[in-house]
Amino acid sequence: MNLKEVQMAQVFDGGRMQRLQATIGGFLQERLEAKLSKLPADDPKRGDLTVQYQPAAWLEDAARRVRQIQAVTHALKGVHPDARGTNLYVELSSMAPHVAVGSHVLGADFVSDVVGNAAALDVYKFLKLEIDDRTLLDWLSVDDPAAVRALSDDESKAREWQSAFVGLTQAREAAAASHALAKQVYWLAGEDAADDTQYHLLAPLYATSLAQAVHETLQEDRFGDANKAARAARKEGKEHEGAMRDYPALAVRKLGGTKPQNISQLNSERGGVSYLLGSLPPQWNLSVPRQLWGVTSVFGPTLMRHGDIRAILRALLRFLRKDPPSNVETRNRVDAYVGDLIDELVAMASEIRCSLPKGWTADPRCTLVREERFWLDPWRAEEDSDFRGEWLSMDWPAPIGHRFGNWLNERLKTLSPYLGDVEHRHWKKELLLDEDEAGWARALHELRTDLGAPHYIPTREGKV
């Protein structure tokens, strides 16, 4: 709020107090009904719950529990989930502006995050209730008389609760603290690099409010109606007033694993997804790498040279040579290694598509098998009608899964000569049904959307 808004908030508004009380009552009634719906009509706990969700009782408990969470714009657990130390809440409009993109570009239009005990997040949802275009927390932060009175007729009790709720955005530690698992960088602040006293020790935090703004923008740009219309116009060769947005070499970082709420509230709402924009240098010479000429399949030296493929295979072999027990834990471990191999395979395909010109597989020097041409040069379908017809038939993903199974079996034969059809089917299914955020199925789904292909994969009906 600006100064004028703060001054206006100091004037008691009886109408706003009633709206606040009605909103608070509605919030508590909704949560109570959700709890009661799970209990039998004669359960004695129903009476206790009704008492707990009376405004005075619930607000008293919420004022106690709010100390277990903290509103932040920069969070430590985004750097490492086990790190302990300082989180920060900063009014982003107060940050010094500079030319580099940072949290300051959001100004006053940002969403704060919450860290701490996930069991107390309902208190944050309560404080984010909106009344007259402002949240309850905003009204309490500027000491609005109507908001304070809406908490309780007892002024001393209302002030006590107000102080507790407003403390959500305040620092919890007397002094800033870092941790062994947090990132730390020595930054030369002076002129003499040999003088240790001229360095500042920086502890970067995860800019969670900025990450949320980036996520919302990318989700809208990639899957929003406006971009869908632009893609459709491009596909049909029609003029379009708007712009089509695309983010090549986009990566996804998952924070929190199966429990994204342990990182923060916004991370939980995003399903743990944190987008990373491609930061590769521009490639001005779009020529086909020599190693792809005369190659019949990328399931060979081309794939073995990519990324961490060799390291992942070595790790998988080391694990299997220990003869682990045949149980769920072993299977999950093996599937995780195979998942890493699939990630590298998808990344390799993406790099080939992004770095090579459309239609490169039509060159006579390209000897790739038919299925892999469809996979690695999909945009050729925009100009080659015969190619497009075969691409849209969607009978090529399954053979690629078959080749992946053969390739992995061949790599593991040094361990066991008895690997056969059962293992082959498993590797193939792992690839074709990989639906992770950056997995094979998701990447294929996006290609089918771009090219207007039917959203059908043969393996969905058991044809593996």
C-alpha positions in Angstrom: 0.0 0.0 0.0 1.1 3.6 -0.6 1.0 6.3 2.1 -2.5 7.5 1.1 -3.9 4.0 1.3 -2.3 3.5 4.7 -3.8 6.8 6.0 -7.3 5.8 4.6 -7.0 2.5 6.3 -6.7 4.2 9.7 -10.4 5.4 9.4 -12.9 2.9 10.9 -15.2 1.5 8.3 -18.1 -0.4 9.8 -19.1 -1.9 6.5 -15.7 -3.3 5.9 -15.7 -4.8 9.4 -18.9 -6.6 8.7 -17.6 -7.9 5.3 -14.4 -9.1 7.1 -16.4 -10.9 9.8 -18.7 -12.5 7.1 -15.6 -13.7 5.1 -13.9 -15.1 8.2 -17.1 -16.8 9.3 -17.6 -18.3 5.8 -14.0 -19.5 5.8 -14.3 -21.3 9.1 -17.8 -22.8 8.3 -16.4 -24.2 5.0 -13.5 -25.9 6.8 -15.8 -27.2 9.6 -18.2 -28.7 7.1 -15.3 -30.4 5.3 -14.2 -32.0 8.6 -17.8 -33.0 9.6 -18.5 -34.6 6.2 -15.9 -37.3 7.0 -17.6 -38.3 10.3 -20.7 -40.4 11.0 -23.7 -38.4 12.2 -23.5 -39.8 15.7 -19.7 -39.4 16.2 -19.0 -37.5 19.4 -16.1 -35.7 17.8 -18.6 -33.6 15.8 -19.4 -31.5 18.9 -15.7 -31.0 19.7 -15.0 -29.9 16.1 -17.9 -27.4 16.2 -16.4 -25.8 19.3 -12.9 -25.7 17.8 -14.2 -23.8 14.7 -16.0 -21.1 16.6 -14.2 -17.8 15.6 -12.8 -17.0 19.0 -11.4 -20.5 19.6 -10.0 -21.0 16.1 -8.4 -17.5 16.0 -6.8 -18.2 19.4 -5.3 -21.4 18.1 -4.3 -19.8 14.8 -2.5 -17.0 16.5 -0.4 -19.6 18.4 0.3 -21.8 15.3 1.2 -18.9 13.0 4.6 -18.8 14.7 5.3 -22.2 13.0 5.3 -20.7 9.5 6.9 -17.6 7.9 6.0 -15.6 4.8 9.0 -15.3 2.5 10.0 -14.0 -0.9 13.4 -15.7 -0.7 13.6 -19.2 0.7 16.5 -21.4 1.8 15.1 -24.8 1.2 14.9 -24.1 -2.5 18.7 -24.3 -2.5 18.7 -27.6 -0.5 15.8 -29.3 1.2 17.8 -30.1 4.4 19.4 -26.6 4.8 18.6 -24.7 8.0 19.0 -21.0 8.3 17.5 -17.6 7.4 14.6 -17.0 5.1 13.7 -13.5 3.9 10.6 -11.5 3.3 11.3 -8.4 1.3 9.0 -5.8 -0.2 10.2 -6.3 -3.8 9.2 -2.7 -4.7 11.8 -1.5 -2.3 14.7 -3.4 -3.9 17.2 -1.4 -5.9 16.5 -1.6 -9.6 19.2 -2.7 -12.1 19.4 -4.0 -15.6 19.6 -7.7 -14.8 16.4 -9.7 -14.3 15.7 -10.2 -10.7 12.9 -10.1 -8.0 12.9 -6.3 -8.2 11.2 -6.4 -11.6 8.0 -7.7 -9.9 7.6 -4.4 -8.0 4.5 -4.5 -5.8 2.8 -7.1 -7.9 4.1 -10.4 -6.4 2.9 -13.4 -4.5 4.6 -14.2 -1.2 5.4 -17.8 -0.3 5.3 -19.6 3.0 7.8 -22.0 4.7 7.6 -23.9 7.9 5.2 -26.5 9.3 2.8 -27.7 6.5 0.2 -28.4 9.2 -0.1 -24.7 9.9 -0.6 -23.6 6.3 -4.4 -23.2 6.8 -3.5 -20.1 8.9 -1.8 -18.6 5.8 -4.8 -19.3 3.7 -6.9 -17.5 6.3 -4.7 -14.4 6.2 -4.8 -14.4 2.4 -8.6 -14.0 2.4 -9.4 -11.0 0.2 -11.8 -8.2 1.3 -12.1 -4.9 -0.7 -9.2 -5.9 -3.0 -6.8 -6.4 -0.1 -5.9 -9.4 1.9 -6.7 -9.7 5.6 -3.0 -9.7 6.2 -2.6 -6.4 4.3 -5.4 -4.8 6.4 -3.8 -5.9 9.7 -0.4 -4.8 8.6 -1.5 -1.2 8.2 -3.4 -1.4 11.5 -6.8 -1.0 9.9 -9.3 -0.5 12.8 -12.0 -2.4 11.0 -9.8 -5.4 10.4 -8.6 -5.4 14.1 -12.2 -5.1 15.4 -13.3 -7.9 13.1 -11.0 -10.3 15.0 -12.6 -9.7 18.4 -14.7 -7.3 20.4 -12.1 -7.6 23.1 -9.5 -4.9 21.9 -6.6 -6.4 23.9 -7.3 -9.9 22.5 -7.7 -8.5 19.0 -4.4 -6.6 19.3 -2.6 -9.7 20.6 -3.9 -11.7 17.6 -3.0 -8.9 15.2 0.5 -8.8 16.4 0.9 -12.6 16.0 -0.5 -12.6 12.5 1.5 -9.6 11.3 4.6 -11.4 12.6 4.2 -13.8 9.7 6.3 -11.5 7.4 8.9 -10.6 10.0 12.3 -12.2 10.4 12.5 -15.0 13.0 16.2 -14.9 13.8 18.0 -12.1 15.5 20.8 -12.4 13.0 21.1 -13.9 9.6 22.4 -17.5 9.6 23.6 -19.8 6.8 24.2 -23.5 6.8 26.7 -26.1 5.5 24.2 -27.2 2.9 23.4 -23.7 1.6 25.3 -22.2 -1.3 28.0 -19.7 -0.3 30.1 -17.5 -2.6 33.1 -15.4 -1.9 32.6 -12.1 -3.9 35.5 -9.7 -4.4 34.3 -6.3 -3.3 37.6 -4.5 -3.5 40.5 -4.4 -5.9 43.1 -6.8 -4.5 42.1 -10.5 -5.1 45.0 -11.6 -2.9 43.6 -9.8 0.2 41.0 -12.0 2.0 39.5 -9.0 3.8 38.3 -7.6 0.5 35.8 -10.4 -0.1 32.2 -10.5 1.0 30.7 -13.9 1.7 27.3 -14.2 -0.1 24.6 -16.7 0.7 22.2 -16.8 -2.3 18.6 -17.7 -1.5 16.0 -19.2 -3.8 13.9 -16.3 -5.2 10.6 -18.1 -4.7 8.3 -15.2 -5.6 10.2 -14.6 -8.8 10.1 -18.4 -9.6 6.3 -18.3 -9.2 5.9 -15.4 -11.6 8.1 -17.2 -14.1 6.1 -20.4 -13.7 2.8 -18.7 -14.2 4.1 -16.8 -17.3 5.5 -20.0 -18.9 2.4 -22.0 -18.2 0.2 -19.4 -19.9 2.6 -18.9 -22.8 2.9 -22.7 -23.4 -0.7 -23.9 -22.7 -2.9 -20.8 -22.6 -5.7 -20.3 -25.1 -3.9 -17.4 -26.9 -0.8 -19.5 -27.6 -3.0 -22.4 -28.7 -4.7 -20.1 -31.2 -1.3 -18.9 -32.5 0.0 -22.4 -32.9 -3.1 -23.4 -34.8 -2.7 -20.4 -37.1 0.9 -21.4 -37.7 0.0 -25.0 -38.4 -2.7 -23.9 -40.9 -0.5 -21.3 -42.5 -2.9 -18.5 -41.6 -2.2 -14.9 -40.5 -2.5 -14.3 -36.8 -2.5 -11.0 -34.9 -0.9 -12.4 -31.8 2.5 -13.8 -31.2 3.3 -17.5 -30.7 5.7 -18.1 -27.8 8.1 -21.0 -27.5 10.8 -21.8 -25.1 13.4 -24.1 -26.7 15.8 -26.1 -24.4 13.5 -25.6 -21.4 14.5 -27.7 -18.4 12.5 -28.7 -15.3 14.0 -29.0 -11.8 11.9 -30.9 -9.3 12.1 -29.6 -5.7 11.0 -31.7 -2.8 10.6 -35.0 -4.5 7.3 -36.7 -3.4 6.7 -34.1 -0.7 7.0 -30.6 -2.4 5.1 -29.1 0.5 8.3 -29.6 2.6 10.0 -26.9 0.5 7.2 -24.3 0.5 3.6 -23.6 -0.1 4.1 -22.2 -3.7 6.4 -25.1 -4.5 3.6 -27.5 -3.5 1.1 -25.7 -5.7 3.5 -26.0 -8.6 3.9 -29.8 -8.0 7.6 -29.2 -7.2 8.2 -27.9 -10.8 10.7 -25.1 -11.2 11.4 -24.1 -14.8 15.0 -23.4 -16.0 15.3 -21.4 -19.2 17.9 -22.6 -21.7 21.1 -20.7 -21.2 23.1 -22.2 -24.1 25.1 -19.8 -26.3 23.4 -19.1 -29.7 24.3 -21.5 -32.5 24.8 -19.5 -35.7 25.9 -22.3 -38.0 23.0 -24.7 -38.3 24.7 -27.5 -40.0 24.1 -31.2 -39.4 26.8 -32.7 -37.2 29.1 -35.0 -39.2 28.5 -37.9 -36.9 24.8 -38.1 -38.0 25.6 -38.6 -41.7 25.7 -42.3 -42.6 24.3 -43.3 -39.2 21.4 -45.7 -39.3 20.4 -45.3 -35.7 21.2 -42.9 -32.8 21.1 -46.0 -30.5 24.8 -46.5 -30.7 27.8 -44.2 -30.5 25.7 -41.1 -30.9 23.7 -41.8 -27.7 26.8 -43.2 -25.9 28.6 -39.8 -26.4 25.7 -37.8 -25.0 25.7 -36.3 -21.6 26.0 -38.7 -18.6 24.9 -41.8 -20.5 28.2 -43.7 -19.8 28.3 -42.7 -16.1 24.7 -43.8 -15.6 25.3 -47.1 -17.3 28.4 -47.7 -15.1 26.4 -46.9 -12.0 23.6 -49.3 -13.0 26.1 -52.1 -13.7 27.9 -51.5 -10.4 24.6 -51.8 -8.6 23.5 -55.0 -10.4 26.9 -56.7 -9.9 26.3 -56.6 -6.1 23.5 -59.1 -6.8 20.8 -57.1 -4.8 17.8 -58.9 -3.5 14.7 -59.2 -5.8 12.4 -56.8 -4.0 10.6 -53.5 -4.5 13.5 -51.4 -3.4 15.8 -53.0 -5.9 13.2 -52.6 -8.7 12.7 -48.9 -7.8 16.5 -48.4 -7.8 16.9 -50.0 -11.3 13.9 -48.0 -12.6 15.5 -44.8 -11.3 18.6 -45.5 -13.3 16.6 -46.3 -16.4 14.6 -43.1 -15.8 17.9 -41.2 -15.9 18.9 -42.9 -19.2 15.5 -41.9 -20.6 16.0 -38.3 -19.5 19.3 -38.3 -21.4 17.7 -39.8 -24.4 14.9 -37.1 -24.4 17.5 -34.4 -23.9 19.6 -35.7 -26.9 16.5 -35.7 -29.1 15.6 -32.1 -28.0 19.1 -30.9 -28.7 19.1 -32.4 -32.2 15.7 -30.9 -33.0 16.7 -27.4 -31.7 20.2 -27.3 -33.4 19.4 -28.7 -36.9 17.3 -27.1 -39.7 13.9 -28.3 -40.5 13.9 -31.1 -43.0 17.5 -32.1 -42.5 16.6 -35.8 -42.7 15.6 -35.3 -46.4 19.3 -34.9 -47.2 20.6 -37.9 -49.2 23.5 -38.2 -46.7 21.0 -39.0 -43.9 20.6 -42.8 -43.5 18.6 -42.9 -40.3 15.9 -45.5 -40.1 12.3 -44.3 -40.9 11.1 -44.2 -37.3 14.0 -42.1 -36.0 13.6 -39.5 -38.8 10.0 -39.0 -37.6 11.3 -38.6 -34.0 14.2 -36.3 -34.6 12.9 -34.1 -37.5 9.2 -33.6 -36.7 9.0 -30.1 -38.2 9.7 -31.6 -41.7 6.0 -32.6 -41.5 5.0 -29.0 -42.0 6.3 -28.9 -45.6 6.5 -32.6 -46.7 3.0 -34.0 -47.1 4.1 -37.6 -47.5 6.2 -37.3 -44.4 3.4 -35.7 -42.5 1.0 -38.5 -43.4 3.3 -41.1 -42.0 4.1 -38.9 -39.0 0.4 -38.5 -38.1 -0.2 -42.3 -38.4 1.7 -42.5 -35.1 3.0 -46.0 -35.8 6.6 -45.0 -35.2 7.0 -44.5 -31.3 6.7 -48.2 -30.5 9.6 -49.2 -32.8 11.8 -46.6 -31.0 10.8 -48.2 -27.7 11.8 -51.5 -29.2 15.2 -50.1 -30.2 15.7 -48.6 -26.8 15.0 -52.1 -25.2 17.5 -53.7 -27.5 20.1 -51.1 -26.9 19.9 -51.4 -23.1 19.9 -55.2 -23.2 23.0 -55.1 -25.3 24.7 -52.7 -22.8 23.9 -55.0 -19.9 25.0 -58.3 -21.5 28.4 -58.0 -20.0 26.6 -58.5 -16.7 24.3 -61.3 -17.7 24.0 -63.2 -21.0 20.5 -64.3 -19.9 18.8 -60.9 -20.4 16.0 -61.4 -22.9 12.4 -60.7 -23.8 11.1 -60.0 -20.3 13.7 -57.4 -19.6 13.3 -56.0 -23.2 9.6 -55.4 -22.7 10.2 -53.7 -19.3 12.8 -51.3 -20.8 10.5 -50.5 -23.7 7.5 -49.9 -21.4 9.6 -47.6 -19.2 10.4 -45.4 -22.2 7.0 -45.3 -23.9 5.1 -44.7 -20.7 7.5 -42.2 -19.1 5.2 -39.3 -18.2 7.5 -37.2 -16.0 7.5 -33.5 -16.5 10.5 -33.7 -18.9 9.9 -37.4 -20.0 9.4 -39.1 -23.3 5.6 -39.2 -23.2 5.3 -35.5 -22.2 7.8 -34.5 -25.0 5.9 -36.6 -27.5 2.6 -35.2 -26.4 3.8 -31.6 -27.0 5.0 -32.6 -30.5 1.7 -34.1 -31.3 -0.1 -31.0 -30.1 2.2 -28.8 -32.2 1.7 -30.8 -35.4 -2.0 -31.6 -34.9 -1.5 -35.4 -34.4 -4.0 -37.5 -32.6 -3.2 -37.9 -28.9 -2.8 -41.7 -29.2 0.2 -43.9 -28.4 -0.1 -47.6 -29.2 1.2 -48.6 -25.8 -1.8 -47.1 -24.1 -3.8 -50.2 -25.2 -1.1 -52.6 -24.1 0.6 -52.9 -27.5 4.1 -53.1 -26.0 
